[in-house]
Amino acid sequence: MRSRRPLEIFLIIVCLLLLQACFPSFIPKLPTEAPTLPPAIPTEHSEPTLEPTPTLEPTEALAPPNGQIIFRYNANLWRYLVDSGTLEQLTFDGVPGDYGNAYNKAEISPDGAVLAYIKGENSYMNDFTSGTKVDMSAYGKFIKWNGVGRQFFTMLGNMTCPPVENLEDQSLLNFNVMRYDQTNLSSSTNLGNIGGGLKFVNTISNDGQWLVANSCGCYSECGSESVWHLPTLNQISPPFSFQIGAIDFSPDSSRTVFGQWQMYGYEESALYTAGSNLSSPITIYNRSDTAPIRQEWSPDGSMIAFTLVEIDPVQRTATEHMVILISPDGHEQLLVESGNAEFLAWSPDSSRILYSREFGGVRQVYVYDRVSETRTLLPFVIDAYSDSAVDWGRLSIGDLGL
C-alpha cells in the first residue's frame, strides 16, 4: 500500500494541471490586492464657495431647474438664473438712498413669466416671455400674487394725506382691495373697501378673505398690524395683551404666524401660530431676550423660516441675528445660520432658503439646502433693508427653452 501512495498523488497533480490548462476559470484565484472601499459619507457641512454648485443638464429623471432669484442692488432690481449663474440687471433708474426712487416689493408670478414690483407709489410688471414692461398703476398698488395662475391683488384708491391744516380729512381716506388676472385685466373683483384713515397694506391671504394692514396717522408714526375680514369688513380684535406684527398667512389661508410688533426698539417676543382670524394661538418658539422678525411659511406649508434677533434688554437694540427653521407646531427646530444672518426667501419647492450675512457693510447671499444640509455662497450682494425686493421663483417656459 505504501508504494502506491506516491503514484496516486502524482496522478492527482497531473489531472489538476490538465484541468487548469483546459479550463483556466474553473479553479478560483485569490485576489491579488484589497478590494476598493466605498467612499466615506461626509460628516461635516460643505464650506460655502464663491461660485454656485454646477448642475447637470436637465433630463426627465432630474428635478426641475432651480429657477430665478430677484434681488435689489444699488436701488435697482437684478435677476440671477440659478442653474446657469447668469446675472441680468432689470432696472437702471433706481436712486440709492432715496426710498421713493428705489425699487421694492418685487415678486415673481407662480409660472415664473412675470415680475411685479413697486417704485414709489407706482406698480409695474415685466413679462420675461415678451420682454415688455407695463405700468400697472391704474390697477392699484401691487400687493401680491395669490398662487392661482396669474391672479394678483392690489389696493386701489387715493391714499394721499391731506395738507397739514386739513388733517380732519384723514378719516376720509379709503381704498378698494382688488383682485385681477394678468392675462385678462378687464376681469376684476372688488373684495371690499377699507376706510377710516391712512393705512398701509402688508399682505393678504391667498383666498382673498383676510387682509393685514397698518393704521397710520398722517405726518406721524404707524401703529401695529391689524387683520381685516374682507367679506364682512370687520377688523379682528386680537386676543393678546401685546400689539402683533410681521403676520404671514399659510399657503392654504387657514393659519397665521406672527410675533410682537417691533417699532420703537426691540421687545422680547415669542413666535406664535393661530387661525387666520387669530383664534387658538399657540407658542411655537420662546427664548428670553429674543424676538422673531421676518417670518414666512414655506410654499408647501410644512415649515416656517424666520430671523431671530437677540436683544440687549436695556438698550433694546439687536446684538445678533440668526436664521431658524421651525415646524408650525414648534416640534422641529433648526438653527440654519448665526453671525448677523437674516432670512430672505424660500425656494419654490420649499427645499431651500435664501439668507444673507453682513460683512463690512456688505450683505452676501447664501443658499441653505435642507436635503444636503449644505450652504452655498452666491456670486452677488444685496442692499441693506431690501428683504421685500428679494424673491425666488420658477423659470418660465420661455426661459427653459421649451
C-alpha distance (Angstrom), angle and dihedral (degrees) to the residues before:
residue distance angle dihedral
M1 . . .
R2 3.85 . .
S3 3.80 91.0 .
R4 3.83 92.9 57.0
R5 3.87 97.5 50.3
P6 3.86 96.6 77.3
L7 3.79 89.6 47.4
E8 3.83 92.1 53.3
I9 3.80 92.0 48.6
F10 3.81 90.5 49.1
L11 3.83 91.7 51.6
I12 3.83 92.3 49.1
I13 3.82 92.0 52.2
V14 3.79 91.0 48.8
C15 3.84 91.1 51.8
L16 3.80 92.5 49.8
L17 3.78 91.9 50.3
L18 3.80 90.8 50.1
L19 3.83 91.4 49.7
Q20 3.82 92.5 50.1
A21 3.78 91.3 49.0
C22 3.79 93.4 49.9
F23 3.81 98.1 36.7
P24 3.84 108.8 24.6
S25 3.80 93.5 174.4
F26 3.77 94.0 52.9
I27 3.80 95.2 82.8
P28 3.82 112.2 56.0
K29 3.77 118.3 -126.2
L30 3.77 125.1 -141.0
P31 3.83 116.3 -115.9
T32 3.77 113.8 -95.9
E33 3.86 95.1 -149.0
A34 3.77 138.2 22.6
P35 3.85 115.8 -83.4
T36 3.80 117.9 -103.7
L37 3.81 112.3 -95.8
P38 3.81 120.3 -130.2
P39 3.84 114.8 -103.4
A40 3.79 114.6 -87.3
I41 3.78 118.0 -109.2
P42 3.81 110.2 -113.8
T43 3.79 113.7 -110.5
E44 3.81 98.3 -164.8
H45 3.79 134.8 56.0
S46 3.79 117.7 -97.4
E47 3.78 114.3 -102.2
P48 3.82 116.1 -112.5
T49 3.80 114.4 -94.2
L50 3.77 129.3 -152.6
E51 3.80 92.3 -124.6
P52 3.81 127.1 53.6
T53 3.80 115.5 -102.5
P54 3.83 107.8 -93.0
T55 3.79 115.3 -114.4
L56 3.78 132.4 -151.2
E57 3.76 122.0 -106.1
P58 3.82 107.5 -86.0
T59 3.79 117.1 -98.5
E60 3.77 133.0 169.7
A61 3.81 89.9 -93.9
L62 3.81 94.7 54.6
A63 3.78 130.5 79.5
P64 3.82 118.1 -95.7
P65 3.81 116.7 -84.2
N66 3.78 115.9 -76.2
G67 3.78 95.5 -111.7
Q68 3.79 133.2 -141.5
I69 3.79 135.7 -54.2
I70 3.80 124.0 -147.2
F71 3.80 118.1 -158.0
R72 3.79 141.2 161.1
Y73 3.78 123.9 -117.0
N74 3.82 124.8 169.3
A75 3.83 88.8 -2.2
N76 3.84 91.8 -59.9
L77 3.80 132.2 103.8
W78 3.79 122.1 -111.5
R79 3.78 133.1 -174.1
Y80 3.83 125.4 -141.6
L81 3.82 120.3 -166.7
V82 3.79 103.5 -148.5
D83 3.82 99.9 -153.0
S84 3.80 99.3 44.4
G85 3.81 96.8 32.0
T86 3.83 89.9 -130.7
L87 3.82 118.1 158.9
E88 3.81 120.7 -155.7
Q89 3.81 128.3 -179.5
L90 3.82 110.6 -137.2
T91 3.82 103.9 -177.7
F92 3.79 131.2 31.7
D93 3.81 108.4 -178.9
G94 3.80 101.2 68.9
V95 3.80 114.1 126.4
P96 3.82 116.4 -143.3
G97 3.80 112.9 -128.9
D98 3.82 93.2 17.0
Y99 3.82 109.7 102.8
G100 3.79 93.4 -166.9
N101 3.80 91.3 54.2
A102 3.80 99.6 41.6
Y103 3.79 123.4 92.4
N104 3.81 118.9 -110.7
K105 3.80 143.7 164.6
A106 3.80 96.4 39.2
E107 3.82 115.1 178.7
I108 3.81 132.8 169.1
S109 3.82 119.6 -135.7
P110 3.83 115.6 -112.1
D111 3.82 91.8 -105.0
G112 3.83 91.9 49.4
A113 3.80 93.7 -122.8
V114 3.82 102.2 107.4
L115 3.80 133.6 44.4
A116 3.81 117.9 -155.9
Y117 3.80 120.5 -164.4
I118 3.79 144.6 156.4
K119 3.78 133.2 -126.8
G120 3.77 113.4 -174.5
E121 3.81 105.3 -43.0
N122 3.81 94.9 -27.0
S123 3.80 127.3 96.5
Y124 3.80 126.6 -149.5
M125 3.79 139.5 -179.1
N126 3.80 128.0 -151.4
D127 3.80 115.9 -158.1
F128 3.81 106.8 -151.1
T129 3.81 91.4 -166.9
S130 3.80 97.1 56.4
G131 3.80 97.7 22.7
T132 3.82 92.0 -127.6
K133 3.80 128.4 140.2
V134 3.80 118.9 -151.7
D135 3.81 129.6 -167.8
M136 3.82 103.6 -131.2
S137 3.82 97.3 -179.3
A138 3.82 92.7 112.7
Y139 3.81 88.1 65.2
G140 3.80 93.8 52.6
K141 3.79 137.2 -98.8
F142 3.79 110.8 -42.3
I143 3.82 115.8 -111.9
K144 3.82 105.8 170.8
W145 3.80 147.7 -55.0
N146 3.79 112.1 -94.4
G147 3.82 99.3 -143.0
V148 3.82 95.5 -109.3
G149 3.80 111.8 109.2
R150 3.82 106.0 -63.9
Q151 3.78 98.0 -33.3
F152 3.79 115.0 140.5
F153 3.81 140.6 175.6
T154 3.80 129.8 -126.9
M155 3.80 139.1 176.0
L156 3.80 109.5 -126.6
G157 3.79 121.2 -168.0
N158 3.78 147.1 76.7
M159 3.79 106.8 -69.0
T160 3.80 97.2 165.4
C161 3.78 113.3 131.5
P162 3.82 115.4 -119.3
P163 3.83 120.6 -117.8
V164 3.78 115.7 -72.1
E165 3.83 92.0 -104.7
N166 3.82 90.4 55.3
L167 3.80 100.7 50.6
E168 3.81 90.4 134.1
D169 3.79 86.4 72.5
Q170 3.81 89.5 65.3
S171 3.80 90.5 90.0
L172 3.81 88.6 64.1
L173 3.80 92.7 64.6
N174 3.82 113.1 111.3
F175 3.79 142.4 150.5
N176 3.79 139.9 -160.8
V177 3.80 121.1 -122.7
M178 3.81 106.0 -134.1
R179 3.79 135.2 -168.6
Y180 3.82 119.2 -156.5
D181 3.79 138.4 173.8
Q182 3.80 111.8 -131.2
T183 3.81 90.5 -148.7
N184 3.84 91.2 55.1
L185 3.79 111.4 23.0
S186 3.80 92.9 175.0
S187 3.81 87.4 70.5
S188 3.82 108.9 77.9
T189 3.81 139.2 155.3
N190 3.80 124.9 -149.9
L191 3.81 104.2 -144.6
G192 3.80 95.3 -173.4
N193 3.79 146.6 -57.3
I194 3.80 121.8 -96.7
G195 3.79 113.8 -159.0
G196 3.78 140.2 159.7
G197 3.78 101.5 92.8
L198 3.77 143.6 -44.3
K199 3.81 115.2 -18.4
F200 3.79 135.6 168.4
V201 3.79 117.9 -146.7
N202 3.80 115.0 -135.7
T203 3.79 102.8 177.2
I204 3.79 145.7 -28.1
S205 3.81 132.6 -145.7
N206 3.81 116.3 -101.8
D207 3.81 91.6 -114.7
G208 3.83 91.6 56.0
Q209 3.82 93.2 -121.7
W210 3.81 101.7 109.5
L211 3.82 129.8 46.7
V212 3.81 128.9 -169.9
A213 3.81 117.6 -154.3
N214 3.80 141.5 157.9
S215 3.79 119.7 -124.9
C216 3.78 109.1 -137.4
G217 3.76 137.5 -178.7
C218 3.79 119.4 -130.2
Y219 3.82 108.3 -102.1
S220 3.81 90.7 3.8
E221 3.79 139.9 82.3
C222 3.80 126.2 -71.0
G223 3.77 124.2 -114.6
S224 3.78 130.0 -135.9
E225 3.79 125.9 -60.3
S226 3.79 120.8 -82.8
V227 3.80 131.8 -161.8
W228 3.81 118.8 -132.3
H229 3.80 125.7 -164.7
L230 3.80 101.2 -140.3
P231 3.85 99.6 -160.8
T232 3.83 89.9 59.4
L233 3.84 98.3 22.3
N234 3.80 88.2 -132.0
Q235 3.78 121.7 149.3
I236 3.80 111.1 -133.0
S237 3.80 117.4 -124.9
P238 3.81 105.7 -139.9
P239 3.83 115.7 -133.8
F240 3.81 92.9 -130.7
S241 3.78 137.1 101.2
F242 3.82 91.3 -135.2
Q243 3.79 135.9 61.3
I244 3.80 113.3 -99.2
G245 3.81 128.1 -136.7
A246 3.82 148.3 168.3
I247 3.81 91.6 40.5
D248 3.81 118.8 -176.6
F249 3.81 128.1 -177.5
S250 3.79 124.4 -135.5
P251 3.83 115.0 -111.8
D252 3.82 91.3 -104.5
S253 3.84 90.4 50.6
S254 3.83 92.6 -124.5
R255 3.84 100.3 107.8
T256 3.80 141.8 37.5
V257 3.78 134.1 -153.3
F258 3.82 121.2 -156.3
G259 3.77 147.8 143.5
Q260 3.78 136.4 -157.7
W261 3.80 117.2 -53.8
Q262 3.82 110.6 -97.8
M263 3.79 112.6 -155.5
Y264 3.80 116.6 123.7
G265 3.78 100.5 37.3
Y266 3.78 125.2 -42.2
E267 3.80 122.7 -56.1
E268 3.79 124.5 -163.7
S269 3.79 109.9 -101.9
A270 3.77 142.5 167.8
L271 3.82 123.4 -135.5
Y272 3.81 116.7 -112.6
T273 3.78 140.3 -170.5
A274 3.79 122.6 -158.8
G275 3.78 142.8 153.1
S276 3.79 119.0 -67.8
N277 3.81 88.3 -96.8
L278 3.84 89.0 50.6
S279 3.82 91.5 -105.3
S280 3.83 124.7 147.3
P281 3.82 97.3 13.6
I282 3.80 120.4 -165.9
T283 3.79 129.4 -167.7
I284 3.80 110.8 -122.0
Y285 3.82 99.9 171.0
N286 3.79 131.0 21.2
R287 3.79 129.8 163.0
S288 3.79 128.9 158.4
D289 3.82 118.2 -101.3
T290 3.80 93.8 12.1
A291 3.79 136.6 103.8
P292 3.82 131.2 -166.1
I293 3.80 119.2 -130.1
R294 3.82 134.4 171.5
Q295 3.83 96.6 25.7
E296 3.80 119.2 176.1
W297 3.81 137.2 175.6
S298 3.80 118.4 -122.6
P299 3.83 114.6 -110.6
D300 3.81 90.5 -107.4
G301 3.83 92.5 48.0
S302 3.79 94.4 -124.4
M303 3.83 99.7 111.8
I304 3.79 143.0 21.6
A305 3.81 124.5 -139.6
F306 3.80 121.8 -159.4
T307 3.77 144.8 161.8
L308 3.79 113.8 -114.9
V309 3.80 116.8 -153.8
E310 3.79 121.0 -154.8
I311 3.81 108.6 -145.5
D312 3.78 137.2 -149.2
P313 3.83 95.9 -136.3
V314 3.81 93.2 -153.7
Q315 3.79 99.5 46.9
R316 3.84 92.6 29.8
T317 3.79 88.4 -138.3
A318 3.80 131.0 131.0
T319 3.80 117.9 -97.9
E320 3.82 97.5 175.1
H321 3.81 141.5 7.3
M322 3.80 124.4 -153.7
V323 3.81 137.3 172.8
I324 3.81 119.7 -124.3
L325 3.80 134.1 -177.9
I326 3.79 117.6 -152.5
S327 3.80 137.3 172.5
P328 3.84 117.5 -116.9
D329 3.81 90.3 -106.7
G330 3.81 93.3 46.6
H331 3.80 95.2 -121.0
E332 3.80 95.2 115.4
Q333 3.81 117.6 54.1
L334 3.80 131.0 170.1
L335 3.79 130.0 179.6
V336 3.80 103.3 -143.1
E337 3.80 100.3 179.7
S338 3.80 141.9 -16.1
G339 3.78 131.8 -173.2
N340 3.80 102.3 88.6
A341 3.82 93.2 -36.5
E342 3.81 123.2 159.5
F343 3.81 131.1 -170.1
L344 3.82 116.3 -117.4
A345 3.81 114.3 169.9
W346 3.81 148.1 -26.5
S347 3.79 123.8 -113.5
P348 3.84 113.2 -113.9
D349 3.82 92.2 -106.8
S350 3.84 94.4 46.6
S351 3.82 91.9 -123.0
R352 3.83 96.2 111.2
I353 3.78 141.7 26.7
L354 3.77 135.3 -151.0
Y355 3.78 118.9 -132.4
S356 3.79 135.8 166.2
R357 3.78 136.0 -140.0
E358 3.79 126.1 -161.7
F359 3.79 120.6 -129.6
G360 3.79 117.8 174.0
G361 3.79 93.8 -21.6
V362 3.83 93.4 -48.3
R363 3.80 121.1 111.3
Q364 3.80 111.3 -142.7
V365 3.81 118.9 -164.1
Y366 3.80 126.7 -132.8
V367 3.80 137.0 -175.4
Y368 3.78 118.9 -139.2
D369 3.81 114.1 -159.4
R370 3.82 112.1 -152.0
V371 3.82 93.1 -160.3
S372 3.80 100.9 48.9
E373 3.83 93.6 26.1
T374 3.81 89.8 -135.3
R375 3.79 130.9 138.2
T376 3.79 123.1 -143.6
L377 3.78 126.7 -168.0
L378 3.81 112.1 -136.1
P379 3.83 121.3 -140.7
F380 3.80 98.9 -112.1
V381 3.80 141.5 62.6
I382 3.81 131.1 -139.7
D383 3.77 138.1 -144.3
A384 3.78 119.1 -94.9
Y385 3.82 114.8 -101.7
S386 3.80 91.7 18.2
D387 3.82 98.9 120.9
S388 3.81 92.9 123.8
A389 3.81 89.6 56.2
V390 3.82 94.5 56.7
D391 3.81 121.3 88.8
W392 3.80 137.8 157.6
G393 3.79 115.6 -149.3
R394 3.76 142.6 161.9
L395 3.78 123.6 -88.7
S396 3.78 117.8 -104.5
I397 3.80 121.0 -118.2
G398 3.80 88.5 -106.0
D399 3.81 91.5 56.5
L400 3.80 90.1 49.5
G401 3.79 89.9 55.6
L402 3.80 92.8 -122.9
